[in-house]
Amino acid sequence: MAGGSAQPVTHQNHQLRLETNQDTFGSYLEGFRLNQDLAIETIAEETKIAVHCLRAMEQNAHDRLPPRAYVKSFIRAYADAVGANADVALDLYLSDLEQQANTKHQRLRRRAKLWALRRTLMTVGVITSILLLVRYTDIVMDPAPPQRTDAPEHAVLPEPSATRTETAVSGLPGAKPQDKLKLQVIAVEQTWLKVIVDGRNARSYDLKPEDRLEMEGTNNFNLMIGNATGLQIFLNERPVKIFGSSGQVVSLKIP
C-alpha cells in the first residue's frame, strides 16, 4: 500500500501542546478557554471570580491581582473550569513571579550603579567649582598697579550715578496645603483587602469582623476587596458605597 494517511490531531495532543508551549500561566489558561470557545463571563459565573480578576490573570498583571494565596486558588478554579492542568499553571505562575523578582533586583542594581556614578560626578563638579573659585579669588585679590600721582590740570569729576532704589516685594501668602485624605475601613465579614495609597505602597490585609484600619493619603486610594459586603469604608468620615454581592471581588478607586 502507498504511504499511510496522516493521523488526525487528537484533543489530548492539542492539550499537550497547550501545556508545553505557553510562556505564562495567563496565556496557558486563556489558550484552554479559547480552545473550548468559552466566554470569560462564563468562567466568571462558574468560578465566582470577578471578570476583571480573570482578565488580570490572563494578562499576567500581578499588580491588579490579590495576594499570592488567593491567586493560587483562583488559578486552580480557572484550570478546573477549562480542563487545564492546575499544577502546570501554578508552576508557570511561580516561575513568572521569580522572573519578575530577578528583573526587579537587576533594575535596583543598575539604579544603584547609576546613583553611585552620579554622586561621583557631583563630587568632581564640586571640587572643580572650589578650585575655580579659589583661582578667581587669587586674581581678584592681587594688588592693583600703582596709579599716577600727577593730576591733570583740569580734572573731570565723574557725574553722580543715579542710585537705583529697589522696592521690596511683599511675599505672597503661601498656597494652602492640600488636605490629607483619611480612609477608615471597618470589617463586618471576613475578607481580604489590598490597598495602594497614592499609586504606591501596596499593602494586603486579611480582615475579620470588627477589625479596623485607618490610613492617610494625598491623592487617592486603590482598593481590591475580596468580599463586596465584608467592609464599611469611610473617606474623611463620609461613607463610601460598595457595589457587589457577598463573596464577589470588587475594585474601588477613592475618590
C-alpha positions in Angstrom: 0.0 0.0 0.0 1.2 3.5 -0.7 2.3 5.8 2.1 0.0 5.8 5.2 -2.6 8.5 5.7 -1.8 11.3 8.2 -3.3 10.7 11.7 -5.7 13.4 12.9 -4.6 15.6 15.8 -6.4 14.4 18.9 -7.6 16.7 21.7 -5.0 15.1 24.0 -2.2 16.0 21.7 -3.6 19.5 21.4 -3.8 19.8 25.1 -0.2 18.6 25.5 0.9 21.4 23.2 -1.0 23.9 25.2 0.7 22.6 28.4 4.2 22.9 27.0 4.2 25.8 24.5 2.7 28.6 26.6 5.1 31.2 28.1 3.0 32.4 31.0 0.2 31.0 33.3 -2.2 33.6 31.9 -1.7 32.7 28.3 -1.8 29.0 29.2 -5.2 29.3 30.9 -6.5 31.6 28.2 -5.4 29.1 25.5 -7.6 26.4 27.1 -10.6 28.8 27.4 -10.3 29.9 23.7 -9.8 26.3 22.6 -13.2 25.5 24.1 -14.8 28.7 22.8 -15.8 29.8 26.3 -16.5 33.4 27.1 -14.7 34.9 30.1 -18.1 35.8 31.6 -18.9 32.1 31.6 -15.8 31.3 33.6 -16.6 34.1 36.0 -20.1 32.8 36.6 -18.8 29.2 37.2 -15.8 30.1 39.4 -17.4 33.1 41.2 -14.3 35.1 40.3 -14.7 38.7 39.1 -14.2 39.2 35.3 -11.5 41.9 35.9 -9.6 39.4 38.0 -9.8 36.8 35.3 -8.6 39.3 32.7 -5.7 40.3 35.0 -4.7 36.6 35.3 -4.8 36.2 31.5 -2.7 39.3 31.1 -0.2 38.4 33.9 -1.0 41.7 35.6 0.3 40.9 39.1 -0.3 44.5 40.3 -4.0 44.0 39.7 -4.2 40.6 41.4 -4.9 39.9 45.1 -2.3 38.3 47.4 -0.5 35.1 46.3 -2.5 32.7 48.4 -5.8 33.9 46.8 -4.2 33.8 43.3 -3.3 30.2 43.7 -6.8 29.2 44.5 -8.1 31.3 41.6 -5.7 29.5 39.2 -6.9 26.1 40.4 -10.6 27.1 40.0 -9.9 28.6 36.5 -7.9 25.5 35.4 -10.7 23.2 36.6 -13.3 25.2 34.7 -11.5 25.0 31.3 -9.9 21.5 31.7 -6.3 22.7 32.1 -3.6 21.2 34.3 -3.7 23.2 37.5 -0.1 22.1 38.5 1.3 23.3 35.2 -0.5 26.7 35.6 0.8 27.1 39.1 4.4 26.2 38.1 4.1 28.9 35.3 2.8 31.4 37.8 5.6 30.8 40.4 8.2 30.9 37.6 6.7 34.3 36.4 6.9 35.6 40.0 10.6 34.5 40.3 11.4 36.1 36.9 9.8 39.4 38.0 11.7 39.3 41.3 15.0 38.8 39.4 14.2 41.6 37.0 13.4 43.9 39.8 16.7 43.0 41.6 18.7 43.7 38.4 16.9 47.1 38.0 17.7 48.1 41.5 21.4 47.1 41.0 21.5 49.2 37.8 19.9 52.1 39.6 22.4 51.9 42.5 25.3 51.9 40.0 23.8 54.9 38.2 23.4 56.7 41.5 27.0 56.0 42.5 28.2 57.4 39.2 26.0 60.5 39.6 27.3 61.0 43.1 30.9 60.7 41.8 30.3 63.3 39.0 28.7 65.6 41.6 31.7 65.3 43.8 34.0 66.0 40.9 31.9 69.0 39.9 32.0 70.5 43.5 35.8 70.1 43.7 36.2 71.7 40.3 34.0 74.6 41.3 36.0 75.1 44.5 39.3 75.2 42.6 37.9 77.7 40.1 36.6 79.9 42.9 40.0 79.8 44.6 41.7 80.8 41.4 39.2 83.6 40.8 39.7 84.9 44.3 43.5 84.9 43.9 43.2 87.0 40.7 40.7 89.5 42.2 42.7 89.9 45.4 46.0 90.7 43.6 47.2 94.3 44.4 46.4 96.7 41.6 49.3 98.5 39.9 50.2 101.9 41.5 48.3 104.9 40.0 50.0 108.1 38.7 50.3 110.8 41.3 50.3 113.8 38.9 46.8 115.0 38.5 45.8 116.6 35.2 45.2 120.4 35.1 41.5 120.0 34.5 40.3 117.1 36.4 36.9 115.9 35.2 34.8 114.7 38.0 32.5 111.8 37.2 28.8 112.6 37.1 27.0 111.2 40.1 25.3 108.0 39.1 21.7 107.7 39.7 21.0 105.3 42.6 18.6 102.6 42.0 16.1 102.0 44.7 14.9 98.5 45.0 11.4 98.1 46.1 10.8 95.2 48.5 8.3 92.8 47.1 5.9 91.6 49.7 5.8 87.9 49.9 2.7 86.3 48.6 0.9 84.1 51.0 1.8 80.5 50.5 -0.7 78.2 48.9 -2.9 76.4 51.2 -1.5 73.0 51.8 -3.6 70.2 50.3 -5.9 68.5 52.8 -5.0 64.9 53.7 -7.4 62.1 52.7 -8.3 59.9 55.6 -9.6 56.4 54.9 -11.3 54.3 57.6 -12.1 50.6 57.0 -14.3 48.5 59.3 -14.7 44.8 58.6 -18.2 43.4 59.1 -17.4 40.0 57.5 -14.2 38.0 56.9 -12.5 39.2 53.8 -9.1 40.1 52.3 -8.1 43.7 51.2 -5.4 45.1 49.0 -4.7 48.8 49.2 -2.5 51.1 47.1 -2.1 54.6 48.5 -1.2 57.4 46.0 -0.2 54.9 43.4 2.4 53.2 45.6 3.0 51.4 48.9 0.7 48.4 48.1 -0.4 46.5 51.3 -2.5 43.4 51.8 -4.7 42.5 54.8 -6.7 39.5 56.0 -9.6 41.0 58.0 -12.0 39.5 60.4 -15.2 41.1 61.7 -14.7 44.2 63.8 -11.1 44.7 62.5 -10.4 48.3 61.7 -7.8 50.1 59.5 -7.0 53.8 59.2 -4.7 55.3 56.6 -3.9 58.7 55.1 -3.1 59.7 51.6 -2.8 62.8 49.4 -4.3 61.9 46.0 -6.3 58.6 46.0 -6.7 55.1 47.3 -7.0 52.0 45.0 -8.7 49.1 46.8 -9.3 45.5 45.8 -11.9 43.8 48.2 -12.3 40.0 48.3 -15.9 40.3 49.6 -18.0 43.2 48.5 -20.3 43.0 51.6 -17.4 42.5 54.0 -16.4 46.1 54.6 -17.7 49.5 55.6 -15.5 52.3 54.2 -15.4 56.0 55.2 -13.4 58.8 53.4 -12.9 61.8 55.7 -15.8 60.4 57.9 -18.1 60.1 54.9 -19.4 56.6 53.9 -18.3 55.1 50.6 -20.8 53.0 48.7 -19.6 49.5 47.7 -21.5 47.8 44.9 -21.5 44.0 44.8 -22.8 40.8 46.3 -21.5 38.6 49.1 -18.2 36.9 48.1 -17.8 39.0 45.0 -14.3 40.5 44.3 -14.6 44.3 43.6 -12.2 47.1 42.9 -12.6 50.7 44.0 -10.7 54.0 43.3 -11.3 56.6 46.0 -12.1 59.4 45.4 
